[in-house]
């Protein structure tokens, strides 16, 4: 039986021109090779399965090619290219940093770099998953990476660029790989299907590309799996069944029923979806993506963002013409909130069904209609008797000529509002023959609501006699009348805010205490005593060994005896600083940590020996070991 090779390995690109979706990187690398401007270190970073390791291998093969093509590609015919394709090249070394991440592995690599290539111009070292190296391994690699020999080139690949030390990043040329687009994935899968004589529908390949989210390796693995499942005949339906994806037809049906406000049919269709084994969150996520595609289909310049096949795009455009953008945006917002709260819902089915019911009546619940002639805005409500929607007219400013707004009589000219309820305003009908009590028509207009005033809410008291006005009091009344007409009730929250403001103004800021050695020692003992009462004796011992000094009038210095104590003080610096700021009532107080290296205990032993040094020391002590090695022709792997 012939060994089966998966498509991800069988159709792995062998030159730059066959790399899918990374033309911005392959073009740069080919130009660098042709112009002899190769860097000594490269860093390839990006999502998984987009061609990082593949490009690293192609670059390594092309650099050592003996008959480089004019377009910057390898010839695949010379001795160097053939040895690379067969996996027997001595000039290209691959290291998996996920399993070889210790400092000893990097030291072994650094020792190998010292030897020049036996054949070819360069020795290339490809380190995959480089972010898995330990910190000590990174530090051991720094010097070699910064100044390697002229014949050594390093190519690092990683999916997590943020985990790499900045000192490594600054020594490399960084290439960011991007996710492969759905169309590029579909084209590549179609090309493989043609080579393998597989019958595949374009819609089925689109489903595979959308499911794998820009990862070519996952797309090829999924393709192999579906080919085995369908015996080499990929259709839209069997791909849906295998990938467990909800058909687009369901979303089109649900949308038609929602627009027709057919609640019963939409709930029955959702029940059919649940019977097929799909969860409610899958339905919500797919429908949200469906509405997003509908919204994009309404704009011709944004249609290319809808990554579906051609016939589906036409269906989207036809349905998008029946729905307004305001409805789609509101529906997307509702679905987003439903999906967020789905996990917390106890009855998840009812949670999704409630969203369906809301969407069925979304258009009828709130519809804004603009009237070009009058500028009125109508709000359509669900009315049982089918009457016309209520008109909401913007408030129109009108002068008051026959009505007066008077306050509760006061003895002083200033208006004193009550703490919570505010001034009592009453509306009083007065004859037009009393000019002294009528607000002039030239005064600021008062907005009157169109809705009638309910008699139960506003009570008109008995008419009060008009007070005699003097010139001074008339001026005060003219100034107070507009303010009283436009003022609102002072709520309890407003009263509380005024009380807090008055309290803040009345508080006197306490002066900062001077920083003295005696007060510093007393407060420090008080701080240590907190941990002593909590029985944290390790913390107490570390704090007690520290020495406090006054460096400046607003700066305290803490001197540590050793590095361990210094690290501990760094962790507790914020707590100590806040304690002293509170005790001395000084928010500008600065806390400085210092390390007295003269008091450190020199208890460091001899440096550890390497494997080579240990063997040399062993042979000096026991010469028979060296004689045994020579007689057996043993080679030691250090």
LINKAUR-V213207 format. One record per residue. N is the residue number from 1. RES is the residue in three letters. PHI is phi in whole degrees, -180 to 180 (NA if undefined). PSI is psi in radians with two decimals (none if undefined). Layout:
# LINKAUR-V213207
N:RES:PHI:PSI / N:RES:PHI:PSI
This chain:
# LINKAUR-V213207
1:UNK:NA:2.28 / 2:UNK:-73:2.41 / 3:UNK:-68:2.30 / 4:UNK:-88:2.35 / 5:UNK:-113:2.20 / 6:UNK:-65:2.73 / 7:UNK:-64:-0.54 / 8:UNK:-63:-0.52 / 9:UNK:-94:-0.64 / 10:UNK:-67:-0.69 / 11:UNK:-108:0.57 / 12:UNK:-71:2.30 / 13:UNK:-58:2.45 / 14:UNK:-109:-0.13 / 15:UNK:-148:3.00 / 16:UNK:-64:-0.57 / 17:UNK:-69:-0.38 / 18:UNK:-94:-0.01 / 19:UNK:-74:2.31 / 20:UNK:-97:2.24 / 21:UNK:77:0.16 / 22:UNK:-128:0.76 / 23:UNK:-65:-0.53 / 24:UNK:-66:-0.45 / 25:UNK:-91:-0.78 / 26:UNK:-64:-0.64 / 27:UNK:-65:-0.74 / 28:UNK:-63:-0.75 / 29:UNK:-68:-0.71 / 30:UNK:-65:-0.70 / 31:UNK:-65:-0.67 / 32:UNK:-65:-0.64 / 33:UNK:-70:-0.77 / 34:UNK:-65:-0.65 / 35:UNK:-91:0.06 / 36:UNK:57:0.82 / 37:UNK:-122:0.82 / 38:UNK:-79:2.35 / 39:UNK:-79:2.88 / 40:UNK:-88:-0.20 / 41:UNK:-149:2.32 / 42:UNK:-122:2.60 / 43:UNK:-128:2.00 / 44:UNK:-101:2.07 / 45:UNK:-132:2.62 / 46:UNK:159:-3.10 / 47:UNK:-65:2.99 / 48:UNK:-74:2.59 / 49:UNK:70:0.49 / 50:UNK:-112:0.02 / 51:UNK:110:0.37 / 52:UNK:-68:-0.95 / 53:UNK:-66:-0.61 / 54:UNK:-63:-0.81 / 55:UNK:-65:-0.60 / 56:UNK:-64:-0.72 / 57:UNK:-69:-0.72 / 58:UNK:-63:-0.72 / 59:UNK:-63:-0.74 / 60:UNK:-63:-0.72 / 61:UNK:-69:-0.71 / 62:UNK:-69:-0.60 / 63:UNK:-62:-0.68 / 64:UNK:-94:0.10 / 65:UNK:-65:2.35 / 66:UNK:-83:-0.39 / 67:UNK:-127:1.26 / 68:UNK:-66:2.33 / 69:UNK:-75:2.77 / 70:UNK:-62:-0.50 / 71:UNK:-86:0.13 / 72:UNK:87:0.23 / 73:UNK:-99:2.76 / 74:UNK:-77:2.69 / 75:UNK:-83:-0.44 / 76:UNK:63:0.30 / 77:UNK:-125:-0.42 / 78:UNK:-73:2.99 / 79:UNK:-63:-0.68 / 80:UNK:-66:-0.77 / 81:UNK:-67:-0.72 / 82:UNK:-66:-0.73 / 83:UNK:-65:-0.60 / 84:UNK:-69:-0.77 / 85:UNK:-64:-0.52 / 86:UNK:-87:-0.10 / 87:UNK:78:0.42 / 88:UNK:-120:0.37 / 89:UNK:-79:2.34 / 90:UNK:-91:-0.09 / 91:UNK:-98:-0.09 / 92:UNK:-122:2.09 / 93:UNK:-121:2.28 / 94:UNK:-112:2.37 / 95:UNK:-128:2.20 / 96:UNK:-90:1.82 / 97:UNK:-71:-0.24 / 98:UNK:-69:-0.59 / 99:UNK:-107:-0.26 / 100:UNK:-122:1.22 / 101:UNK:-111:0.19 / 102:UNK:-88:2.94 / 103:UNK:-70:-0.50 / 104:UNK:-67:-0.63 / 105:UNK:-64:-0.70 / 106:UNK:-70:-0.63 / 107:UNK:-64:-0.67 / 108:UNK:-63:-0.70 / 109:UNK:-64:-0.72 / 110:UNK:-64:-0.63 / 111:UNK:-67:-0.59 / 112:UNK:-70:-0.50 / 113:UNK:-65:-0.43 / 114:UNK:-66:-0.40 / 115:UNK:-92:2.30 / 116:UNK:-73:2.74 / 117:UNK:-68:2.49 / 118:UNK:-74:-0.63 / 119:UNK:-140:2.48 / 120:UNK:96:3.05 / 121:UNK:-96:-0.55 / 122:UNK:-131:2.67 / 123:UNK:-110:2.13 / 124:UNK:-110:2.31 / 125:UNK:-117:2.01 / 126:UNK:-102:2.05 / 127:UNK:-112:1.87 / 128:UNK:-90:2.61 / 129:UNK:52:0.89 / 130:UNK:-67:-0.34 / 131:UNK:-68:-0.21 / 132:UNK:-82:-0.12 / 133:UNK:-66:2.55 / 134:UNK:-75:2.91 / 135:UNK:-63:-0.70 / 136:UNK:-67:-0.61 / 137:UNK:-67:-0.70 / 138:UNK:-60:-0.79 / 139:UNK:-66:-0.61 / 140:UNK:-71:-0.36 / 141:UNK:-92:-0.22 / 142:UNK:-60:-0.91 / 143:UNK:-64:-0.76 / 144:UNK:-66:-0.65 / 145:UNK:-70:-0.55 / 146:UNK:-77:-0.72 / 147:UNK:-131:1.24 / 148:UNK:-80:2.92 / 149:UNK:-62:2.83 / 150:UNK:-65:-0.37 / 151:UNK:-96:0.01 / 152:UNK:-106:2.34 / 153:UNK:-132:2.32 / 154:UNK:-110:2.35 / 155:UNK:-124:1.96 / 156:UNK:-103:2.46 / 157:UNK:-131:2.42 / 158:UNK:-156:2.67 / 159:UNK:-101:-0.15 / 160:UNK:-131:1.47 / 161:UNK:-65:-0.55 / 162:UNK:-68:-0.26 / 163:UNK:-88:-0.08 / 164:UNK:-89:2.48 / 165:UNK:-63:2.49 / 166:UNK:-60:-0.52 / 167:UNK:-67:-0.49 / 168:UNK:-75:-0.75 / 169:UNK:-61:-0.65 / 170:UNK:-72:-0.24 / 171:UNK:-98:0.03 / 172:UNK:-123:2.70 / 173:UNK:-85:2.11 / 174:UNK:-99:2.27 / 175:UNK:-121:2.10 / 176:UNK:-96:1.99 / 177:UNK:-83:2.49 / 178:UNK:-108:2.84 / 179:UNK:-65:2.52 / 180:UNK:-79:2.31 / 181:UNK:-68:2.80 / 182:UNK:-65:-0.69 / 183:UNK:-66:-0.72 / 184:UNK:-63:-0.68 / 185:UNK:-65:-0.75 / 186:UNK:-63:-0.75 / 187:UNK:-62:-0.73 / 188:UNK:-68:-0.71 / 189:UNK:-65:-0.66 / 190:UNK:-65:-0.67 / 191:UNK:-64:-0.70 / 192:UNK:-68:-0.69 / 193:UNK:-63:-0.66 / 194:UNK:-66:-0.68 / 195:UNK:-70:-0.59 / 196:UNK:-93:0.06 / 197:UNK:58:0.83 / 198:UNK:-106:2.31 / 199:UNK:-87:2.04 / 200:UNK:-138:2.31 / 201:UNK:-79:2.59 / 202:UNK:-63:-0.67 / 203:UNK:-63:-0.62 / 204:UNK:-66:-0.72 / 205:UNK:-67:-0.59 / 206:UNK:-63:-0.70 / 207:UNK:-63:-0.74 / 208:UNK:-63:-0.76 / 209:UNK:-66:-0.69 / 210:UNK:-69:-0.61 / 211:UNK:-68:-0.60 / 212:UNK:-88:-0.15 / 213:UNK:56:0.95 / 214:UNK:80:0.16 / 215:UNK:-104:1.94 / 216:UNK:-68:-0.65 / 217:UNK:-63:-0.74 / 218:UNK:-66:-0.61 / 219:UNK:-64:-0.77 / 220:UNK:-68:-0.66 / 221:UNK:-66:-0.71 / 222:UNK:-65:-0.66 / 223:UNK:-63:-0.77 / 224:UNK:-60:-0.69 / 225:UNK:-68:-0.73 / 226:UNK:-72:-0.60 / 227:UNK:-62:-0.72 / 228:UNK:-66:-0.59 / 229:UNK:-74:-0.60 / 230:UNK:-105:0.08 / 231:UNK:60:0.69 / 232:UNK:82:0.27 / 233:UNK:-131:1.67 / 234:UNK:-89:2.11 / 235:UNK:-120:2.94 / 236:UNK:-63:-0.72 / 237:UNK:-71:-0.82 / 238:UNK:-71:-0.44 / 239:UNK:-70:-0.70 / 240:UNK:-59:-0.76 / 241:UNK:-66:-0.70 / 242:UNK:-74:-0.69 / 243:UNK:-86:-0.08 / 244:UNK:58:0.89 / 245:UNK:-111:2.45 / 246:UNK:-77:2.33 / 247:UNK:-67:2.54 / 248:UNK:-64:-0.47 / 249:UNK:-60:-0.58 / 250:UNK:-64:-0.72 / 251:UNK:-68:-0.66 / 252:UNK:-64:-0.71 / 253:UNK:-65:-0.79 / 254:UNK:-61:-0.69 / 255:UNK:-66:-0.72 / 256:UNK:-63:-0.73 / 257:UNK:-69:-0.62 / 258:UNK:-67:-0.74 / 259:UNK:-66:-0.53 / 260:UNK:-86:0.04 / 261:UNK:58:0.65 / 262:UNK:-94:1.53 / 263:UNK:-66:-0.75 / 264:UNK:-62:-0.79 / 265:UNK:-66:-0.66 / 266:UNK:-66:-0.66 / 267:UNK:-70:-0.64 / 268:UNK:-66:-0.66 / 269:UNK:-67:-0.67 / 270:UNK:-65:-0.64 / 271:UNK:-64:-0.65 / 272:UNK:-64:-0.65 / 273:UNK:-65:-0.71 / 274:UNK:-67:-0.63 / 275:UNK:-65:-0.43 / 276:UNK:-82:-0.03 / 277:UNK:100:0.09 / 278:UNK:-86:2.50 / 279:UNK:-86:2.84 / 280:UNK:-65:-0.61 / 281:UNK:-69:-0.54 / 282:UNK:-64:-0.72 / 283:UNK:-65:-0.76 / 284:UNK:-65:-0.77 / 285:UNK:-65:-0.73 / 286:UNK:-67:-0.66 / 287:UNK:-71:-0.64 / 288:UNK:-62:-0.72 / 289:UNK:-66:-0.61 / 290:UNK:-64:-0.79 / 291:UNK:-66:-0.61 / 292:UNK:-63:-0.74 / 293:UNK:-65:-0.62 / 294:UNK:-63:-0.75 / 295:UNK:-65:-0.69 / 296:UNK:-71:-0.51 / 297:UNK:-70:-0.26 / 298:UNK:-76:-0.35 / 299:UNK:-111:2.20 / 300:UNK:-64:-0.62 / 301:UNK:-76:-0.20 / 302:UNK:-109:0.09 / 303:UNK:-65:-0.53 / 304:UNK:-66:-0.26 / 305:UNK:-77:-0.25 / 306:UNK:-84:1.78 / 307:UNK:-92:1.28 / 308:UNK:-133:3.05 / 309:UNK:-71:2.97 / 310:UNK:-64:-0.75 / 311:UNK:-68:-0.57 / 312:UNK:-68:-0.59 / 313:UNK:-61:-0.68 / 314:UNK:-65:-0.71 / 315:UNK:-64:-0.66 / 316:UNK:-62:-0.77 / 317:UNK:-63:-0.70 / 318:UNK:-66:-0.76 / 319:UNK:-73:-0.57 / 320:UNK:-65:-0.48 / 321:UNK:-69:-0.28 / 322:UNK:-93:-0.15 / 323:UNK:-121:2.47 / 324:UNK:-84:2.66 / 325:UNK:-62:-0.60 / 326:UNK:-63:-0.69 / 327:UNK:-65:-0.75 / 328:UNK:-65:-0.72 / 329:UNK:-66:-0.74 / 330:UNK:-66:-0.69 / 331:UNK:-67:-0.69 / 332:UNK:-62:-0.72 / 333:UNK:-64:-0.72 / 334:UNK:-65:-0.75 / 335:UNK:-66:-0.62 / 336:UNK:-63:-0.79 / 337:UNK:-65:-0.67 / 338:UNK:-64:-0.71 / 339:UNK:-68:-0.62 / 340:UNK:-66:-0.73 / 341:UNK:-87:0.06 / 342:UNK:-65:-0.73 / 343:UNK:-67:-0.55 / 344:UNK:-84:-0.19 / 345:UNK:-75:2.39 / 346:UNK:-76:-0.88 / 347:UNK:-97:1.58 / 348:UNK:-68:-0.61 / 349:UNK:-64:-0.81 / 350:UNK:-63:-0.58 / 351:UNK:-62:-0.75 / 352:UNK:-73:-0.67 / 353:UNK:-65:-0.60 / 354:UNK:-64:-0.67 / 355:UNK:-65:-0.67 / 356:UNK:-63:-0.77 / 357:UNK:-64:-0.73 / 358:UNK:-62:-0.73 / 359:UNK:-69:-0.51 / 360:UNK:-63:-0.66 / 361:UNK:-106:0.32 / 362:UNK:-68:-0.73 / 363:UNK:-68:-0.62 / 364:UNK:-83:-0.39 / 365:UNK:-70:-0.89 / 366:UNK:-135:1.96 / 367:UNK:-134:2.11 / 368:UNK:-98:2.17 / 369:UNK:-117:2.19 / 370:UNK:-97:2.30 / 371:UNK:-103:1.98 / 372:UNK:-67:-0.51 / 373:UNK:-82:-0.82 / 374:UNK:-101:-0.24 / 375:UNK:73:0.27 / 376:UNK:-79:2.71 / 377:UNK:-121:2.22 / 378:UNK:-107:2.43 / 379:UNK:-114:1.99 / 380:UNK:-83:2.22 / 381:UNK:-117:2.83 / 382:UNK:-80:1.78 / 383:UNK:-108:2.30 / 384:UNK:-67:-0.65 / 385:UNK:-89:0.09 / 386:UNK:70:0.44 / 387:UNK:-74:2.98 / 388:UNK:-68:2.66 / 389:UNK:-65:2.64 / 390:UNK:-73:2.36 / 391:UNK:-91:2.30 / 392:UNK:-108:1.81 / 393:UNK:-93:2.40 / 394:UNK:-65:2.48 / 395:UNK:-62:2.32 / 396:UNK:-108:2.31 / 397:UNK:-74:2.17 / 398:UNK:-132:2.43 / 399:UNK:-74:2.54 / 400:UNK:-96:2.14 / 401:UNK:-116:-0.56 / 402:UNK:-114:-0.08 / 403:UNK:-115:2.51 / 404:UNK:-120:2.61 / 405:UNK:-115:1.94 / 406:UNK:-117:2.62 / 407:UNK:-94:3.00 / 408:UNK:-63:2.30 / 409:UNK:-57:2.38 / 410:UNK:-128:2.71 / 411:UNK:-90:-0.30 / 412:UNK:-114:2.91 / 413:UNK:-76:-0.47 / 414:UNK:-81:2.60 / 415:UNK:-94:2.08 / 416:UNK:-104:1.81 / 417:UNK:-73:2.60 / 418:UNK:-70:2.74 / 419:UNK:-59:-0.68 / 420:UNK:-120:-0.93 / 421:UNK:-75:-0.44 / 422:UNK:81:-3.11 / 423:UNK:-69:2.49 / 424:UNK:-88:2.10 / 425:UNK:-105:2.32 / 426:UNK:-126:2.53 / 427:UNK:-102:2.18 / 428:UNK:-129:2.30 / 429:UNK:-84:2.21 / 430:UNK:-130:2.60 / 431:UNK:-64:2.62 / 432:UNK:-74:-0.06 / 433:UNK:-86:-0.10 / 434:UNK:-101:1.58 / 435:UNK:-69:-0.40 / 436:UNK:-70:-0.47 / 437:UNK:-99:0.03 / 438:UNK:-102:2.36 / 439:UNK:-73:2.28 / 440:UNK:-62:2.65 / 441:UNK:-71:-0.31 / 442:UNK:-82:-0.09 / 443:UNK:-73:3.08 / 444:UNK:-61:2.35 / 445:UNK:-69:2.64 / 446:UNK:-110:2.22 / 447:UNK:-75:2.24 / 448:UNK:-112:2.23 / 449:UNK:-71:2.61 / 450:UNK:-77:-0.47 / 451:UNK:-69:2.44 / 452:UNK:-68:2.59 / 453:UNK:-82:2.19 / 454:UNK:-75:2.44 / 455:UNK:-70:-0.47 / 456:UNK:-73:-0.40 / 457:UNK:-90:-0.64 / 458:UNK:-118:2.13 / 459:UNK:-110:2.26 / 460:UNK:-93:2.00 / 461:UNK:-75:3.03 / 462:UNK:-66:2.60 / 463:UNK:-62:2.45 / 464:UNK:-108:2.56 / 465:UNK:-65:2.51 / 466:UNK:-76:2.19 / 467:UNK:-71:2.70 / 468:UNK:-76:2.27 / 469:UNK:-104:2.51 / 470:UNK:-108:2.89 / 471:UNK:-55:-0.69 / 472:UNK:-69:-0.77 / 473:UNK:-69:-0.54 / 474:UNK:-64:-0.67 / 475:UNK:-65:-0.73 / 476:UNK:-65:-0.68 / 477:UNK:-66:-0.66 / 478:UNK:-66:-0.60 / 479:UNK:-76:-0.61 / 480:UNK:-82:-0.43 / 481:UNK:-63:-0.84 / 482:UNK:-63:-0.67 / 483:UNK:-65:-0.71 / 484:UNK:-69:-0.56 / 485:UNK:-70:-0.57 / 486:UNK:-99:-0.14 / 487:UNK:-75:2.66 / 488:UNK:-113:3.06 / 489:UNK:-68:2.48 / 490:UNK:-84:1.92 / 491:UNK:-75:2.98 / 492:UNK:-64:-0.60 / 493:UNK:-65:-0.72 / 494:UNK:-64:-0.71 / 495:UNK:-63:-0.70 / 496:UNK:-64:-0.68 / 497:UNK:-63:-0.73 / 498:UNK:-64:-0.67 / 499:UNK:-66:-0.71 / 500:UNK:-65:-0.72 / 501:UNK:-62:-0.73 / 502:UNK:-66:-0.64 / 503:UNK:-68:-0.69 / 504:UNK:-65:-0.64 / 505:UNK:-70:-0.55 / 506:UNK:-81:-0.36 / 507:UNK:-71:2.46 / 508:UNK:-101:2.20 / 509:UNK:-70:2.17 / 510:UNK:-75:2.39 / 511:UNK:-71:2.61 / 512:UNK:-70:2.49 / 513:UNK:-80:2.50 / 514:UNK:-69:2.57 / 515:UNK:-88:1.88 / 516:UNK:-122:2.81 / 517:UNK:-68:-0.67 / 518:UNK:-66:-0.81 / 519:UNK:-66:-0.63 / 520:UNK:-63:-0.74 / 521:UNK:-67:-0.69 / 522:UNK:-66:-0.82 / 523:UNK:-65:-0.62 / 524:UNK:-66:-0.71 / 525:UNK:-65:-0.62 / 526:UNK:-65:-0.68 / 527:UNK:-67:-0.72 / 528:UNK:-67:-0.60 / 529:UNK:-65:-0.44 / 530:UNK:-60:-0.82 / 531:UNK:-74:-0.51 / 532:UNK:-67:-0.68 / 533:UNK:-70:-0.50 / 534:UNK:-83:0.04 / 535:UNK:62:0.62 / 536:UNK:-102:1.39 / 537:UNK:-74:-0.47 / 538:UNK:-65:-0.74 / 539:UNK:-66:-0.70 / 540:UNK:-62:-0.75 / 541:UNK:-65:-0.67 / 542:UNK:-68:-0.71 / 543:UNK:-70:-0.63 / 544:UNK:-69:-0.50 / 545:UNK:-76:-0.29 / 546:UNK:-74:2.62 / 547:UNK:-115:2.22 / 548:UNK:-99:2.42 / 549:UNK:-134:2.68 / 550:UNK:-100:1.89 / 551:UNK:-85:-0.70 / 552:UNK:-145:2.95 / 553:UNK:-56:-0.47 / 554:UNK:-122:0.47 / 555:UNK:-140:2.26 / 556:UNK:-112:2.34 / 557:UNK:-111:2.39 / 558:UNK:-118:2.04 / 559:UNK:-99:2.19 / 560:UNK:-102:2.62 / 561:UNK:-86:-0.49 / 562:UNK:-145:3.02 / 563:UNK:-71:-0.54 / 564:UNK:-66:-0.79 / 565:UNK:-66:-0.62 / 566:UNK:-64:-0.72 / 567:UNK:-64:-0.67 / 568:UNK:-64:-0.73 / 569:UNK:-65:-0.58 / 570:UNK:-63:-0.66 / 571:UNK:-71:-0.58 / 572:UNK:-97:0.13 / 573:UNK:-60:-0.76 / 574:UNK:-64:-0.72 / 575:UNK:-66:-0.74 / 576:UNK:-66:-0.73 / 577:UNK:-62:-0.77 / 578:UNK:-65:-0.60 / 579:UNK:-64:-0.82 / 580:UNK:-70:-0.62 / 581:UNK:-62:-0.67 / 582:UNK:-72:-0.71 / 583:UNK:-70:-0.73 / 584:UNK:-90:-0.01 / 585:UNK:54:0.80 / 586:UNK:-137:1.84 / 587:UNK:-75:-0.23 / 588:UNK:-95:0.17 / 589:UNK:-67:2.39 / 590:UNK:-114:2.38 / 591:UNK:-114:2.13 / 592:UNK:-117:2.31 / 593:UNK:-101:2.39 / 594:UNK:-132:2.64 / 595:UNK:-120:2.09 / 596:UNK:-90:1.67 / 597:UNK:-70:-0.36 / 598:UNK:-68:-0.40 / 599:UNK:-97:0.02 / 600:UNK:-71:2.49 / 601:UNK:-84:2.17 / 602:UNK:-86:1.48 / 603:UNK:-118:0.45 / 604:UNK:-84:2.25 / 605:UNK:-80:-3.03 / 606:UNK:-67:2.71 / 607:UNK:-68:2.51 / 608:UNK:-67:2.55 / 609:UNK:-86:2.57 / 610:UNK:-78:3.03 / 611:UNK:-64:-0.69 / 612:UNK:-65:-0.74 / 613:UNK:-68:-0.64 / 614:UNK:-64:-0.73 / 615:UNK:-66:-0.69 / 616:UNK:-64:-0.73 / 617:UNK:-66:-0.61 / 618:UNK:-69:-0.70 / 619:UNK:-70:-0.54 / 620:UNK:-67:-0.62 / 621:UNK:-82:-0.64 / 622:UNK:-126:1.59 / 623:UNK:-63:-0.43 / 624:UNK:-64:-0.44 / 625:UNK:-65:-0.73 / 626:UNK:-68:-0.66 / 627:UNK:-65:-0.68 / 628:UNK:-64:-0.70 / 629:UNK:-63:-0.74 / 630:UNK:-68:-0.69 / 631:UNK:-68:-0.64 / 632:UNK:-88:-0.02 / 633:UNK:53:0.79 / 634:UNK:-83:2.47 / 635:UNK:-112:2.21 / 636:UNK:-92:2.36 / 637:UNK:-101:1.79 / 638:UNK:-84:none
